[in-house]
Amino acid sequence: MNFLQGCDATCPHCWERVELTVDTSVAEQSYIEDCPVCCRPLRVSYRTDGGELVDLSVESAD
Ligand SMILES: [Zn+2]
């Protein structure tokens, strides 16, 4: 079973659409990732329930 799921988000720095890959085998996770468009840091937080993504937020991590 593949627990990696792609999802779209909007970068809070440049407002470009970015594609994230989340691991839905973990219930909750938060990490820092650089925006692929403007290279500024994003704080990605998400929650899953039973392998389904239920909440995703992307904030500035400056
Ligand atoms: Zn950006």
PDB file of the backbone (N, CA, C, O) and the ligand in Angstrom, with CONECT records:
HET     ZN  A 101       1
ATOM      1  N   MET A   1       0.843  -1.198   0.000  1.00  0.00           N
ATOM      2  CA  MET A   1       0.000   0.000   0.000  1.00  0.00           C
ATOM      3  C   MET A   1       0.882   1.254   0.000  1.00  0.00           C
ATOM      4  O   MET A   1       1.892   1.329   0.700  1.00  0.00           O
ATOM      5  N   ASN A   2       0.479   2.201  -0.782  1.00  0.00           N
ATOM      6  CA  ASN A   2       1.253   3.435  -0.911  1.00  0.00           C
ATOM      7  C   ASN A   2       0.688   4.509   0.012  1.00  0.00           C
ATOM      8  O   ASN A   2      -0.455   4.940  -0.144  1.00  0.00           O
ATOM      9  N   PHE A   3       1.498   4.933   0.971  1.00  0.00           N
ATOM     10  CA  PHE A   3       1.034   5.936   1.922  1.00  0.00           C
ATOM     11  C   PHE A   3       1.421   7.359   1.512  1.00  0.00           C
ATOM     12  O   PHE A   3       1.095   8.326   2.201  1.00  0.00           O
ATOM     13  N   LEU A   4       2.103   7.468   0.406  1.00  0.00           N
ATOM     14  CA  LEU A   4       2.485   8.812  -0.027  1.00  0.00           C
ATOM     15  C   LEU A   4       1.395   9.407  -0.918  1.00  0.00           C
ATOM     16  O   LEU A   4       0.953   8.799  -1.894  1.00  0.00           O
ATOM     17  N   GLN A   5       0.981  10.613  -0.546  1.00  0.00           N
ATOM     18  CA  GLN A   5      -0.107  11.246  -1.282  1.00  0.00           C
ATOM     19  C   GLN A   5       0.334  12.652  -1.691  1.00  0.00           C
ATOM     20  O   GLN A   5       0.859  13.407  -0.873  1.00  0.00           O
ATOM     21  N   GLY A   6       0.123  12.988  -2.930  1.00  0.00           N
ATOM     22  CA  GLY A   6       0.443  14.333  -3.396  1.00  0.00           C
ATOM     23  C   GLY A   6      -0.725  15.267  -3.122  1.00  0.00           C
ATOM     24  O   GLY A   6      -1.885  14.872  -3.233  1.00  0.00           O
ATOM     25  N   CYS A   7      -0.417  16.493  -2.768  1.00  0.00           N
ATOM     26  CA  CYS A   7      -1.489  17.465  -2.553  1.00  0.00           C
ATOM     27  C   CYS A   7      -0.977  18.853  -2.914  1.00  0.00           C
ATOM     28  O   CYS A   7       0.222  19.129  -2.868  1.00  0.00           O
ATOM     29  N   ASP A   8      -1.904  19.700  -3.267  1.00  0.00           N
ATOM     30  CA  ASP A   8      -1.554  21.061  -3.669  1.00  0.00           C
ATOM     31  C   ASP A   8      -1.689  22.014  -2.496  1.00  0.00           C
ATOM     32  O   ASP A   8      -2.583  21.870  -1.662  1.00  0.00           O
ATOM     33  N   ALA A   9      -0.800  22.982  -2.442  1.00  0.00           N
ATOM     34  CA  ALA A   9      -0.874  24.020  -1.419  1.00  0.00           C
ATOM     35  C   ALA A   9      -0.427  25.319  -2.072  1.00  0.00           C
ATOM     36  O   ALA A   9       0.076  25.325  -3.196  1.00  0.00           O
ATOM     37  N   THR A  10      -0.616  26.412  -1.357  1.00  0.00           N
ATOM     38  CA  THR A  10      -0.193  27.712  -1.866  1.00  0.00           C
ATOM     39  C   THR A  10       0.928  28.240  -0.988  1.00  0.00           C
ATOM     40  O   THR A  10       0.796  28.283   0.235  1.00  0.00           O
ATOM     41  N   CYS A  11       2.021  28.637  -1.601  1.00  0.00           N
ATOM     42  CA  CYS A  11       3.148  29.174  -0.846  1.00  0.00           C
ATOM     43  C   CYS A  11       2.754  30.515  -0.228  1.00  0.00           C
ATOM     44  O   CYS A  11       2.250  31.381  -0.944  1.00  0.00           O
ATOM     45  N   PRO A  12       2.967  30.719   1.081  1.00  0.00           N
ATOM     46  CA  PRO A  12       2.621  31.982   1.726  1.00  0.00           C
ATOM     47  C   PRO A  12       3.584  33.121   1.382  1.00  0.00           C
ATOM     48  O   PRO A  12       3.321  34.276   1.720  1.00  0.00           O
ATOM     49  N   HIS A  13       4.674  32.811   0.727  1.00  0.00           N
ATOM     50  CA  HIS A  13       5.646  33.842   0.342  1.00  0.00           C
ATOM     51  C   HIS A  13       5.361  34.377  -1.059  1.00  0.00           C
ATOM     52  O   HIS A  13       5.227  35.586  -1.251  1.00  0.00           O
ATOM     53  N   CYS A  14       5.269  33.486  -2.026  1.00  0.00           N
ATOM     54  CA  CYS A  14       5.164  33.910  -3.426  1.00  0.00           C
ATOM     55  C   CYS A  14       3.774  33.627  -4.015  1.00  0.00           C
ATOM     56  O   CYS A  14       3.500  34.004  -5.155  1.00  0.00           O
ATOM     57  N   TRP A  15       2.909  32.976  -3.260  1.00  0.00           N
ATOM     58  CA  TRP A  15       1.535  32.670  -3.679  1.00  0.00           C
ATOM     59  C   TRP A  15       1.463  31.789  -4.915  1.00  0.00           C
ATOM     60  O   TRP A  15       0.446  31.750  -5.608  1.00  0.00           O
ATOM     61  N   GLU A  16       2.541  31.091  -5.179  1.00  0.00           N
ATOM     62  CA  GLU A  16       2.499  30.117  -6.258  1.00  0.00           C
ATOM     63  C   GLU A  16       1.964  28.800  -5.700  1.00  0.00           C
ATOM     64  O   GLU A  16       2.087  28.505  -4.511  1.00  0.00           O
ATOM     65  N   ARG A  17       1.371  28.027  -6.594  1.00  0.00           N
ATOM     66  CA  ARG A  17       0.891  26.715  -6.203  1.00  0.00           C
ATOM     67  C   ARG A  17       2.086  25.762  -6.118  1.00  0.00           C
ATOM     68  O   ARG A  17       2.895  25.681  -7.042  1.00  0.00           O
ATOM     69  N   VAL A  18       2.183  25.056  -5.016  1.00  0.00           N
ATOM     70  CA  VAL A  18       3.270  24.104  -4.851  1.00  0.00           C
ATOM     71  C   VAL A  18       2.674  22.726  -4.592  1.00  0.00           C
ATOM     72  O   VAL A  18       1.598  22.605  -4.006  1.00  0.00           O
ATOM     73  N   GLU A  19       3.369  21.710  -5.024  1.00  0.00           N
ATOM     74  CA  GLU A  19       2.901  20.357  -4.805  1.00  0.00           C
ATOM     75  C   GLU A  19       3.711  19.717  -3.688  1.00  0.00           C
ATOM     76  O   GLU A  19       4.941  19.698  -3.727  1.00  0.00           O
ATOM     77  N   LEU A  20       3.008  19.198  -2.701  1.00  0.00           N
ATOM     78  CA  LEU A  20       3.652  18.548  -1.560  1.00  0.00           C
ATOM     79  C   LEU A  20       3.334  17.068  -1.593  1.00  0.00           C
ATOM     80  O   LEU A  20       2.307  16.648  -2.125  1.00  0.00           O
ATOM     81  N   THR A  21       4.225  16.289  -1.020  1.00  0.00           N
ATOM     82  CA  THR A  21       3.956  14.859  -0.865  1.00  0.00           C
ATOM     83  C   THR A  21       3.921  14.567   0.626  1.00  0.00           C
ATOM     84  O   THR A  21       4.887  14.830   1.341  1.00  0.00           O
ATOM     85  N   VAL A  22       2.816  14.027   1.084  1.00  0.00           N
ATOM     86  CA  VAL A  22       2.687  13.728   2.509  1.00  0.00           C
ATOM     87  C   VAL A  22       2.605  12.216   2.720  1.00  0.00           C
ATOM     88  O   VAL A  22       2.121  11.468   1.870  1.00  0.00           O
ATOM     89  N   ASP A  23       3.091  11.807   3.869  1.00  0.00           N
ATOM     90  CA  ASP A  23       3.067  10.394   4.252  1.00  0.00           C
ATOM     91  C   ASP A  23       1.845  10.173   5.136  1.00  0.00           C
ATOM     92  O   ASP A  23       1.832  10.587   6.296  1.00  0.00           O
ATOM     93  N   THR A  24       0.826   9.525   4.596  1.00  0.00           N
ATOM     94  CA  THR A  24      -0.430   9.354   5.342  1.00  0.00           C
ATOM     95  C   THR A  24      -0.388   8.162   6.311  1.00  0.00           C
ATOM     96  O   THR A  24      -1.403   7.819   6.917  1.00  0.00           O
ATOM     97  N   SER A  25       0.782   7.537   6.454  1.00  0.00           N
ATOM     98  CA  SER A  25       0.888   6.453   7.439  1.00  0.00           C
ATOM     99  C   SER A  25       1.183   7.000   8.836  1.00  0.00           C
ATOM    100  O   SER A  25       1.134   6.258   9.818  1.00  0.00           O
ATOM    101  N   VAL A  26       1.490   8.296   8.927  1.00  0.00           N
ATOM    102  CA  VAL A  26       1.677   8.919  10.237  1.00  0.00           C
ATOM    103  C   VAL A  26       0.471   9.807  10.534  1.00  0.00           C
ATOM    104  O   VAL A  26      -0.067  10.455   9.635  1.00  0.00           O
ATOM    105  N   ALA A  27       0.049   9.833  11.799  1.00  0.00           N
ATOM    106  CA  ALA A  27      -1.180  10.540  12.166  1.00  0.00           C
ATOM    107  C   ALA A  27      -1.020  12.051  12.110  1.00  0.00           C
ATOM    108  O   ALA A  27      -1.964  12.775  11.792  1.00  0.00           O
ATOM    109  N   GLU A  28       0.167  12.512  12.418  1.00  0.00           N
ATOM    110  CA  GLU A  28       0.368  13.950  12.506  1.00  0.00           C
ATOM    111  C   GLU A  28       1.832  14.247  12.257  1.00  0.00           C
ATOM    112  O   GLU A  28       2.707  13.538  12.757  1.00  0.00           O
ATOM    113  N   GLN A  29       2.106  15.291  11.488  1.00  0.00           N
ATOM    114  CA  GLN A  29       3.503  15.616  11.213  1.00  0.00           C
ATOM    115  C   GLN A  29       3.646  17.087  10.903  1.00  0.00           C
ATOM    116  O   GLN A  29       2.731  17.721  10.378  1.00  0.00           O
ATOM    117  N   SER A  30       4.801  17.619  11.232  1.00  0.00           N
ATOM    118  CA  SER A  30       5.124  19.010  10.931  1.00  0.00           C
ATOM    119  C   SER A  30       6.586  19.061  10.536  1.00  0.00           C
ATOM    120  O   SER A  30       7.439  18.491  11.216  1.00  0.00           O
ATOM    121  N   TYR A  31       6.874  19.735   9.451  1.00  0.00           N
ATOM    122  CA  TYR A  31       8.265  19.806   9.009  1.00  0.00           C
ATOM    123  C   TYR A  31       8.485  21.086   8.207  1.00  0.00           C
ATOM    124  O   TYR A  31       7.542  21.754   7.783  1.00  0.00           O
ATOM    125  N   ILE A  32       9.756  21.398   8.015  1.00  0.00           N
ATOM    126  CA  ILE A  32      10.133  22.576   7.242  1.00  0.00           C
ATOM    127  C   ILE A  32      10.619  22.119   5.868  1.00  0.00           C
ATOM    128  O   ILE A  32      11.430  21.202   5.744  1.00  0.00           O
ATOM    129  N   GLU A  33      10.099  22.783   4.852  1.00  0.00           N
ATOM    130  CA  GLU A  33      10.518  22.454   3.497  1.00  0.00           C
ATOM    131  C   GLU A  33      10.670  23.763   2.723  1.00  0.00           C
ATOM    132  O   GLU A  33       9.888  24.693   2.917  1.00  0.00           O
ATOM    133  N   ASP A  34      11.674  23.836   1.847  1.00  0.00           N
ATOM    134  CA  ASP A  34      11.828  25.045   1.046  1.00  0.00           C
ATOM    135  C   ASP A  34      10.842  25.039  -0.108  1.00  0.00           C
ATOM    136  O   ASP A  34      10.613  24.010  -0.744  1.00  0.00           O
ATOM    137  N   CYS A  35      10.262  26.200  -0.369  1.00  0.00           N
ATOM    138  CA  CYS A  35       9.370  26.345  -1.517  1.00  0.00           C
ATOM    139  C   CYS A  35      10.156  26.065  -2.799  1.00  0.00           C
ATOM    140  O   CYS A  35      11.230  26.634  -2.993  1.00  0.00           O
ATOM    141  N   PRO A  36       9.642  25.197  -3.678  1.00  0.00           N
ATOM    142  CA  PRO A  36      10.367  24.905  -4.926  1.00  0.00           C
ATOM    143  C   PRO A  36      10.387  26.079  -5.895  1.00  0.00           C
ATOM    144  O   PRO A  36      11.181  26.093  -6.835  1.00  0.00           O
ATOM    145  N   VAL A  37       9.527  27.057  -5.675  1.00  0.00           N
ATOM    146  CA  VAL A  37       9.464  28.214  -6.571  1.00  0.00           C
ATOM    147  C   VAL A  37      10.369  29.342  -6.079  1.00  0.00           C
ATOM    148  O   VAL A  37      11.221  29.816  -6.830  1.00  0.00           O
ATOM    149  N   CYS A  38      10.197  29.782  -4.823  1.00  0.00           N
ATOM    150  CA  CYS A  38      10.956  30.938  -4.339  1.00  0.00           C
ATOM    151  C   CYS A  38      12.048  30.548  -3.337  1.00  0.00           C
ATOM    152  O   CYS A  38      12.810  31.411  -2.901  1.00  0.00           O
ATOM    153  N   CYS A  39      12.137  29.267  -2.965  1.00  0.00           N
ATOM    154  CA  CYS A  39      13.191  28.733  -2.101  1.00  0.00           C
ATOM    155  C   CYS A  39      13.154  29.287  -0.672  1.00  0.00           C
ATOM    156  O   CYS A  39      14.143  29.177   0.052  1.00  0.00           O
ATOM    157  N   ARG A  40      12.033  29.878  -0.258  1.00  0.00           N
ATOM    158  CA  ARG A  40      11.926  30.318   1.116  1.00  0.00           C
ATOM    159  C   ARG A  40      11.284  29.209   1.947  1.00  0.00           C
ATOM    160  O   ARG A  40      10.543  28.382   1.415  1.00  0.00           O
ATOM    161  N   PRO A  41      11.568  29.192   3.263  1.00  0.00           N
ATOM    162  CA  PRO A  41      11.127  28.058   4.073  1.00  0.00           C
ATOM    163  C   PRO A  41       9.633  28.058   4.365  1.00  0.00           C
ATOM    164  O   PRO A  41       9.046  29.095   4.676  1.00  0.00           O
ATOM    165  N   LEU A  42       9.038  26.896   4.263  1.00  0.00           N
ATOM    166  CA  LEU A  42       7.631  26.678   4.564  1.00  0.00           C
ATOM    167  C   LEU A  42       7.528  25.720   5.739  1.00  0.00           C
ATOM    168  O   LEU A  42       8.272  24.743   5.825  1.00  0.00           O
ATOM    169  N   ARG A  43       6.595  26.008   6.645  1.00  0.00           N
ATOM    170  CA  ARG A  43       6.293  25.044   7.695  1.00  0.00           C
ATOM    171  C   ARG A  43       5.026  24.305   7.279  1.00  0.00           C
ATOM    172  O   ARG A  43       3.941  24.882   7.208  1.00  0.00           O
ATOM    173  N   VAL A  44       5.191  23.034   7.012  1.00  0.00           N
ATOM    174  CA  VAL A  44       4.080  22.203   6.576  1.00  0.00           C
ATOM    175  C   VAL A  44       3.596  21.386   7.765  1.00  0.00           C
ATOM    176  O   VAL A  44       4.384  20.690   8.406  1.00  0.00           O
ATOM    177  N   SER A  45       2.306  21.468   8.061  1.00  0.00           N
ATOM    178  CA  SER A  45       1.717  20.673   9.139  1.00  0.00           C
ATOM    179  C   SER A  45       0.518  19.932   8.571  1.00  0.00           C
ATOM    180  O   SER A  45      -0.261  20.490   7.798  1.00  0.00           O
ATOM    181  N   TYR A  46       0.377  18.678   8.957  1.00  0.00           N
ATOM    182  CA  TYR A  46      -0.811  17.962   8.489  1.00  0.00           C
ATOM    183  C   TYR A  46      -1.244  16.890   9.473  1.00  0.00           C
ATOM    184  O   TYR A  46      -0.463  16.436  10.309  1.00  0.00           O
ATOM    185  N   ARG A  47      -2.502  16.496   9.356  1.00  0.00           N
ATOM    186  CA  ARG A  47      -3.061  15.410  10.146  1.00  0.00           C
ATOM    187  C   ARG A  47      -3.726  14.437   9.195  1.00  0.00           C
ATOM    188  O   ARG A  47      -4.260  14.821   8.155  1.00  0.00           O
ATOM    189  N   THR A  48      -3.683  13.184   9.569  1.00  0.00           N
ATOM    190  CA  THR A  48      -4.370  12.168   8.779  1.00  0.00           C
ATOM    191  C   THR A  48      -5.236  11.325   9.703  1.00  0.00           C
ATOM    192  O   THR A  48      -5.028  11.281  10.916  1.00  0.00           O
ATOM    193  N   ASP A  49      -6.207  10.662   9.102  1.00  0.00           N
ATOM    194  CA  ASP A  49      -7.086   9.772   9.857  1.00  0.00           C
ATOM    195  C   ASP A  49      -7.340   8.540   8.994  1.00  0.00           C
ATOM    196  O   ASP A  49      -7.972   8.625   7.941  1.00  0.00           O
ATOM    197  N   GLY A  50      -6.846   7.409   9.448  1.00  0.00           N
ATOM    198  CA  GLY A  50      -7.051   6.163   8.711  1.00  0.00           C
ATOM    199  C   GLY A  50      -6.466   6.194   7.306  1.00  0.00           C
ATOM    200  O   GLY A  50      -7.024   5.593   6.388  1.00  0.00           O
ATOM    201  N   GLY A  51      -5.351   6.888   7.132  1.00  0.00           N
ATOM    202  CA  GLY A  51      -4.704   6.949   5.834  1.00  0.00           C
ATOM    203  C   GLY A  51      -5.238   8.053   4.931  1.00  0.00           C
ATOM    204  O   GLY A  51      -4.784   8.203   3.796  1.00  0.00           O
ATOM    205  N   GLU A  52      -6.212   8.835   5.437  1.00  0.00           N
ATOM    206  CA  GLU A  52      -6.761   9.944   4.655  1.00  0.00           C
ATOM    207  C   GLU A  52      -6.251  11.259   5.209  1.00  0.00           C
ATOM    208  O   GLU A  52      -6.215  11.459   6.423  1.00  0.00           O
ATOM    209  N   LEU A  53      -5.861  12.149   4.324  1.00  0.00           N
ATOM    210  CA  LEU A  53      -5.426  13.475   4.742  1.00  0.00           C
ATOM    211  C   LEU A  53      -6.654  14.293   5.155  1.00  0.00           C
ATOM    212  O   LEU A  53      -7.570  14.483   4.354  1.00  0.00           O
ATOM    213  N   VAL A  54      -6.677  14.779   6.410  1.00  0.00           N
ATOM    214  CA  VAL A  54      -7.839  15.538   6.882  1.00  0.00           C
ATOM    215  C   VAL A  54      -7.540  17.012   7.105  1.00  0.00           C
ATOM    216  O   VAL A  54      -8.457  17.833   7.120  1.00  0.00           O
ATOM    217  N   ASP A  55      -6.272  17.360   7.279  1.00  0.00           N
ATOM    218  CA  ASP A  55      -5.956  18.755   7.533  1.00  0.00           C
ATOM    219  C   ASP A  55      -4.543  19.037   7.055  1.00  0.00           C
ATOM    220  O   ASP A  55      -3.619  18.271   7.332  1.00  0.00           O
ATOM    221  N   LEU A  56      -4.380  20.132   6.342  1.00  0.00           N
ATOM    222  CA  LEU A  56      -3.051  20.498   5.847  1.00  0.00           C
ATOM    223  C   LEU A  56      -2.914  22.016   5.951  1.00  0.00           C
ATOM    224  O   LEU A  56      -3.796  22.757   5.516  1.00  0.00           O
ATOM    225  N   SER A  57      -1.822  22.464   6.520  1.00  0.00           N
ATOM    226  CA  SER A  57      -1.586  23.896   6.518  1.00  0.00           C
ATOM    227  C   SER A  57      -0.131  24.183   6.161  1.00  0.00           C
ATOM    228  O   SER A  57       0.775  23.432   6.524  1.00  0.00           O
ATOM    229  N   VAL A  58       0.066  25.260   5.459  1.00  0.00           N
ATOM    230  CA  VAL A  58       1.400  25.692   5.054  1.00  0.00           C
ATOM    231  C   VAL A  58       1.565  27.133   5.504  1.00  0.00           C
ATOM    232  O   VAL A  58       0.803  28.012   5.102  1.00  0.00           O
ATOM    233  N   GLU A  59       2.565  27.368   6.341  1.00  0.00           N
ATOM    234  CA  GLU A  59       2.798  28.702   6.878  1.00  0.00           C
ATOM    235  C   GLU A  59       4.219  29.152   6.581  1.00  0.00           C
ATOM    236  O   GLU A  59       5.084  28.345   6.242  1.00  0.00           O
ATOM    237  N   SER A  60       4.440  30.429   6.712  1.00  0.00           N
ATOM    238  CA  SER A  60       5.777  30.966   6.598  1.00  0.00           C
ATOM    239  C   SER A  60       6.631  30.463   7.759  1.00  0.00           C
ATOM    240  O   SER A  60       6.176  30.450   8.903  1.00  0.00           O
ATOM    241  N   ALA A  61       7.848  30.055   7.476  1.00  0.00           N
ATOM    242  CA  ALA A  61       8.746  29.603   8.542  1.00  0.00           C
ATOM    243  C   ALA A  61       9.967  30.510   8.649  1.00  0.00           C
ATOM    244  O   ALA A  61      11.010  30.086   9.147  1.00  0.00           O
ATOM    245  N   ASP A  62       9.854  31.717   8.200  1.00  0.00           N
ATOM    246  CA  ASP A  62      10.954  32.688   8.315  1.00  0.00           C
ATOM    247  C   ASP A  62      11.244  33.007   9.773  1.00  0.00           C
ATOM    248  O   ASP A  62      12.136  33.804  10.064  1.00  0.00           O
TER     249      ASP A  62
HETATM  250 ZN    ZN A 101       7.256  30.312  -2.715  1.00  0.00          ZN2+
END
